[in-house]
Amino acid sequence: MDNAHLTDYDPDQQGQYYVIDTTIDPTQTANIPAMNGRQGDTMRRVSLAIVDDDQPHDLTNSTIELRGQDASGVVKVSDIVLNWVSREGGLLVFGIPAPFYKNVGQYQHAYFVISDKDGQGNTTSTSTVNVNFYVAENGIDVSDVDSTIYISSVDRMLQTAKDRIEAVKIAGENASAIVKGYQDSIKSGDFPAKADDNNWTGHNSFKAVTIDSLDNAQLSAVSNNVTTAQATANSASLQAVSNSVSISNHADSIAANSTAISSVNDRLGIDETNASTVSAAVSNHTESISSLSTAVDNMPEDLTDSLNAVSNSVTTLSHSVSNFNNSVTVSLANMSIAVENASDMTQSVNNINQSVVAMNKQLSDVSDTADTASNHINTLFSAVTALINTVNQNIDNKKIDGNDIQAPML
């Protein structure tokens, strides 16, 4: 039923608010001058007070919508509320958008729909209140007749869709630009590639690194030198022990010679054999010292001090061994003289006694020399042990990519 067949009335007003009673007879329509407008008007403000038989209508969980057919019969729908002044008191400011003011003339039919919902969102009641308003001609601007149906909620959805499409379009363009930038960077070689040879020139920090194989010339040289030094030190230690035993045996043999002049010839043969053994041991020890010196030359600079100490000890040992050889040579010569004197004991017992005294002195010198050599050997063994401990400590302190180099055990 259009408004022409309804009875119009002027609703009460509370200040600027038009009182809209949801219990009014549906055959009546309220005249609301604030809704009247002119072509081109945009978002007219209409203040409303919704009541139920003079009692405020609680709009806490409610919606309100204006529906109508303009003078040309085109459907217009809007649910725009500019201000919920008091939902509990039923006070609001409704906004009527521009599409409602396109076609000139009285609205054929218009009404407000108030929908109430419960806490679960279910509609519990719907109140319809008829209203009367018109659109005046602009009189200056020429407007075409509007034949487009307008529904504000649909218009918002369309606008939201347009905004989202535009946002997606912009995001796509930005993503394309980013991808192109990465592609250009990759082509120009700014990024490392898995299968390429990448040269890292800056200072890079890696929290955890796993390397299946590591090719490092300096590291390999240090490892090889440490192994060589360890082997040389072990050999020198064993040789020193062997030399000590040999010197001890030799000293025992010389002491035994002093108790019996009659067995000097036999003991001289044993002494010659022992002297040959000592000489061979000294020769082997010299080769070990040479190997150790070569290993020292190849070791890193931070071990130089420790190795210099070992080298000095080795030099001292070499001098001691040389002195020992000289002493052995002198001893052998003196023993030969003693043999000659012993073969002619009938010539002079006094001469024999003097030779025995000289022999005892030489044996004492040899014993002292043997003690000195033993002390130097002990010094060498201590120095070599300190060297090995220093090497092991330096290796423990040098961590490369999280992997420890295990030094050989002494």
C-alpha positions in Angstrom: 0.0 0.0 0.0 1.5 3.4 -1.0 1.5 6.5 1.2 -1.3 8.1 -0.8 -3.7 5.6 0.7 -2.5 6.1 4.3 -3.6 8.7 6.8 -0.7 11.1 7.5 -0.1 12.7 10.9 2.5 15.0 12.5 4.4 13.1 15.2 5.4 14.6 18.5 8.8 16.2 19.0 11.3 16.2 21.9 13.5 19.1 21.0 15.2 18.1 17.7 14.0 14.5 17.9 10.9 13.2 16.0 9.0 10.7 18.2 8.4 7.5 16.2 5.9 5.2 18.0 6.2 1.5 17.1 2.7 0.8 18.3 1.0 3.3 15.9 -1.7 2.0 13.5 0.0 0.7 10.3 -2.6 2.6 8.2 -1.0 5.9 9.4 2.2 7.6 8.1 4.2 10.2 10.0 5.2 13.5 8.3 8.9 14.2 9.0 10.0 17.5 7.4 13.7 16.8 8.3 13.6 14.0 5.7 12.5 16.3 2.9 15.3 17.3 0.6 16.4 18.6 -2.8 18.1 16.9 -5.7 21.8 16.5 -4.9 21.4 16.5 -1.1 23.9 14.2 0.6 23.5 12.5 4.0 20.7 14.5 5.5 20.6 14.1 9.3 17.3 13.1 10.9 17.1 12.9 14.7 14.7 10.1 15.9 13.3 9.0 19.3 11.9 5.5 19.1 9.2 4.7 21.7 6.8 1.9 22.4 3.5 3.6 23.5 5.4 6.5 24.9 8.1 4.3 26.6 11.7 4.4 25.2 12.4 1.5 22.9 15.7 -0.2 24.0 17.9 -0.3 20.9 20.9 -2.0 22.6 20.6 -5.1 20.4 18.6 -3.5 17.5 19.1 -2.3 14.0 17.1 0.3 12.1 16.7 0.5 8.3 14.9 3.0 6.0 13.2 1.4 3.0 11.3 3.3 0.2 10.2 3.7 -3.4 10.9 7.2 -4.7 8.6 9.2 -7.1 9.8 7.1 -10.0 9.2 3.8 -8.2 12.9 3.0 -7.7 13.8 1.1 -4.5 16.1 2.8 -2.0 17.3 1.1 1.2 19.7 2.5 3.9 20.8 1.4 7.4 23.2 4.3 8.1 23.2 5.6 11.7 25.4 8.6 12.1 25.2 8.6 15.9 23.7 6.2 18.4 23.0 8.9 21.0 21.4 6.5 23.5 20.6 3.0 22.6 18.8 2.3 25.9 16.8 5.6 25.5 16.0 4.9 21.8 17.8 8.0 20.6 19.7 8.2 17.4 20.7 10.4 14.4 19.9 8.6 11.1 21.7 9.5 7.9 19.9 9.5 4.5 22.5 9.2 1.6 22.5 11.0 -1.8 20.8 8.1 -3.8 17.6 8.9 -2.0 17.5 12.4 -3.5 17.9 11.6 -7.2 14.3 11.6 -8.5 12.0 14.6 -7.9 8.6 14.1 -6.2 6.8 12.5 -3.2 8.0 9.1 -2.1 5.4 6.6 -3.1 6.0 4.5 0.0 8.6 4.7 2.8 9.0 3.2 6.3 11.5 2.5 9.1 12.1 -1.1 10.1 13.3 -1.7 13.7 14.7 -5.2 14.2 15.3 -6.5 17.8 17.7 -9.4 18.5 18.3 -11.5 21.5 21.7 -12.4 23.0 22.2 -15.2 20.5 21.5 -12.9 17.5 18.1 -14.2 16.8 15.4 -11.7 15.7 12.7 -11.5 18.3 10.4 -8.8 16.8 10.2 -6.4 13.9 8.4 -3.0 14.1 7.4 -1.0 11.0 6.7 2.7 11.1 5.5 4.5 7.9 7.0 7.9 7.1 6.2 10.6 4.6 8.8 12.8 2.7 9.6 14.2 -0.8 12.4 15.4 -3.0 12.3 18.9 -4.4 13.7 19.8 -7.8 17.1 21.5 -7.8 15.9 24.1 -10.3 19.4 24.9 -11.5 21.3 21.8 -12.3 19.8 19.4 -14.9 19.6 15.9 -13.6 18.9 12.7 -15.4 16.2 10.4 -13.9 17.8 7.9 -11.6 16.6 4.3 -12.2 19.3 2.5 -10.1 18.2 0.6 -7.0 20.2 1.6 -4.0 20.8 -0.6 -0.9 23.4 0.9 1.5 24.5 -2.5 2.8 25.0 -3.8 -0.7 26.8 -0.6 -1.6 29.1 -1.0 1.4 29.9 -4.6 0.4 30.6 -3.5 -3.2 32.9 -0.7 -2.0 34.6 -3.1 0.5 35.1 -5.6 -2.3 36.5 -2.8 -4.6 38.8 -1.7 -1.8 40.0 -5.2 -1.2 40.5 -5.8 -4.9 42.5 -2.6 -5.1 44.5 -3.6 -2.0 45.2 -7.0 -3.6 46.2 -5.3 -6.8 48.6 -3.0 -5.0 50.0 -5.9 -2.9 50.5 -7.9 -6.1 52.3 -5.0 -7.7 54.5 -4.6 -4.7 55.2 -8.4 -4.5 56.1 -8.4 -8.2 58.5 -5.5 -7.7 60.1 -7.3 -4.7 60.4 -10.6 -6.7 61.9 -8.7 -9.7 64.3 -7.0 -7.3 65.4 -10.4 -5.9 65.7 -11.8 -9.4 67.8 -8.9 -10.5 70.0 -9.3 -7.4 70.4 -13.1 -8.0 71.3 -12.5 -11.7 73.9 -9.8 -10.7 75.5 -12.3 -8.3 74.5 -10.5 -5.0 73.2 -13.7 -3.5 75.3 -16.9 -3.0 74.2 -20.0 -4.8 74.4 -23.5 -3.5 76.3 -25.0 -6.6 78.5 -21.9 -7.2 81.9 -21.0 -5.8 81.1 -18.2 -3.3 83.8 -15.9 -1.9 83.0 -14.6 1.6 85.2 -11.5 2.2 83.5 -10.0 5.2 83.4 -11.0 8.9 80.6 -13.5 9.1 79.3 -15.1 12.3 77.7 -18.5 12.4 76.1 -19.9 15.5 76.5 -23.5 14.5 78.5 -24.9 11.6 78.8 -28.5 10.3 81.6 -29.2 7.8 82.0 -32.6 6.3 85.6 -31.8 5.2 87.9 -28.9 5.8 90.8 -28.0 3.5 93.2 -25.7 5.3 96.9 -25.7 4.6 98.0 -24.0 7.8 95.9 -26.4 9.9 97.2 -29.4 8.1 100.8 -28.2 8.6 100.3 -27.7 12.3 98.7 -31.1 12.7 101.6 -32.8 10.8 104.2 -30.9 12.8 102.6 -31.8 16.0 102.5 -35.5 15.0 106.2 -35.3 14.0 107.2 -33.6 17.2 105.3 -36.1 19.2 106.9 -39.0 17.5 110.4 -37.4 17.8 109.9 -36.6 21.4 108.8 -40.2 22.1 111.8 -41.5 20.3 114.2 -39.1 22.2 112.6 -40.2 25.4 113.1 -43.9 24.7 116.6 -43.3 23.5 117.4 -41.3 26.6 116.2 -44.2 28.7 118.3 -46.6 26.7 121.4 -44.3 27.0 120.9 -44.1 30.7 120.8 -47.9 31.0 123.8 -48.2 28.8 125.8 -45.6 30.8 124.8 -47.4 34.0 125.9 -50.7 32.6 129.1 -49.1 31.4 129.8 -47.6 34.8 129.2 -51.0 36.4 131.6 -52.6 34.0 134.3 -50.0 34.8 133.8 -50.5 38.5 134.2 -54.2 38.1 137.4 -53.6 36.1 138.9 -51.8 39.1 138.6 -54.9 41.3 140.6 -57.2 39.2 143.6 -56.1 37.0 143.8 -59.7 35.7 140.6 -59.4 33.9 141.3 -56.0 32.3 141.7 -57.5 28.8 138.3 -59.1 29.0 136.6 -56.0 30.4 138.3 -53.8 27.8 136.4 -55.9 25.1 133.2 -55.3 26.9 133.9 -51.6 27.3 134.7 -51.3 23.6 131.3 -53.0 22.8 129.5 -50.7 25.3 131.3 -47.6 23.9 130.2 -48.7 20.4 126.6 -49.0 21.7 126.8 -45.6 23.2 128.2 -44.1 20.1 125.4 -45.6 18.0 122.9 -44.4 20.5 124.4 -40.9 20.4 124.2 -41.0 16.6 120.6 -42.1 16.7 119.9 -39.4 19.3 121.6 -36.8 17.0 119.3 -37.9 14.2 116.3 -37.6 16.5 117.4 -34.2 17.5 117.8 -33.2 13.9 114.2 -34.4 13.2 112.9 -32.6 16.2 114.7 -29.4 15.0 113.1 -29.7 11.6 109.7 -30.2 13.2 110.4 -27.1 15.4 111.1 -25.1 12.2 107.7 -26.1 10.8 105.7 -25.4 14.0 103.7 -22.2 14.4 105.4 -19.1 15.9 103.5 -19.4 19.1 105.4 -22.6 20.0 108.9 -21.1 19.3 109.7 -20.3 22.9 109.0 -23.8 24.2 111.0 -25.4 21.4 113.9 -23.1 21.9 114.1 -24.3 25.5 114.1 -27.9 24.2 116.8 -27.0 21.6 119.0 -25.5 24.3 118.6 -28.7 26.4 119.4 -30.8 23.4 122.6 -28.8 22.8 123.6 -29.2 26.4 123.0 -33.0 26.1 125.0 -33.1 22.9 128.0 -31.4 24.6 127.6 -33.8 27.6 127.6 -36.8 25.3 130.7 -35.5 23.4 132.5 -35.1 26.7 131.4 -38.6 27.7 132.9 -40.0 24.4 136.1 -38.1 25.1 136.2 -39.5 28.6 135.6 -43.0 27.3 138.4 -42.6 24.7 140.8 -41.4 27.4 139.7 -44.2 29.7 140.3 -46.8 27.0 143.8 -45.3 26.3 144.6 -45.4 30.0 143.2 -49.0 30.2 145.6 -50.0 27.4 148.5 -48.5 29.3 147.4 -50.4 32.4 147.3 -53.6 30.4 150.8 -53.0 29.2 151.9 -52.3 32.7 150.0 -55.3 34.0 151.8 -57.6 31.5 155.1 -56.6 33.0 154.1 -56.6 36.6 157.5 -58.0 37.6 159.1 -54.8 36.5 157.6 -52.6 39.2 154.9 -53.2 41.7 155.0 -49.6 42.5 154.3 -48.7 38.8 151.3 -51.0 38.9 150.0 -49.4 42.1 150.4 -46.0 40.4 148.5 -47.2 37.4 145.7 -48.5 39.6 145.5 -45.1 41.3 145.4 -43.4 37.9 142.7 -45.9 36.8 140.6 -45.2 39.8 140.8 -41.4 39.1 139.7 -41.9 35.5 136.8 -44.2 36.7 135.7 -41.4 39.1 135.9 -38.9 36.2 133.8 -41.2 34.0 131.3 -41.7 36.8 131.0 -37.9 37.2 130.5 -37.5 33.5 127.9 -40.2 33.5 126.0 -38.5 36.3 126.1 -35.2 34.4 124.9 -36.9 31.2 122.1 -38.5 33.2 121.1 -35.1 34.6 121.0 -33.6 31.2 118.9 -36.5 29.9 116.4 -35.9 32.7 116.4 -32.2 31.8 115.7 -33.1 28.2 112.9 -35.5 29.1 111.3 -32.8 31.3 111.7 -30.2 28.5 110.2 -32.6 26.0 107.3 -33.4 28.3 106.7 -29.6 28.8 106.8 -29.2 25.1 104.2 -31.9 24.5 101.9 -30.3 27.2 102.3 -26.9 25.6 101.5 -28.3 22.2 98.4 -30.1 23.6 97.3 -26.9 25.4 97.7 -24.7 22.3 95.7 -27.2 20.3 93.0 -27.3 22.9 92.8 -23.5 22.8 92.5 -23.4 19.0 88.9 -24.3 18.0 88.2 -24.2 14.3 84.4 -24.2 13.3 83.5 -26.0 16.4 85.8 -29.1 15.8 88.6 -30.0 18.2 92.0 -31.3 17.0 92.9 -34.2 19.2 96.6 -34.3 19.9 98.3 -37.7 20.3 98.7 -38.9 23.8 102.2 -39.0 25.3 
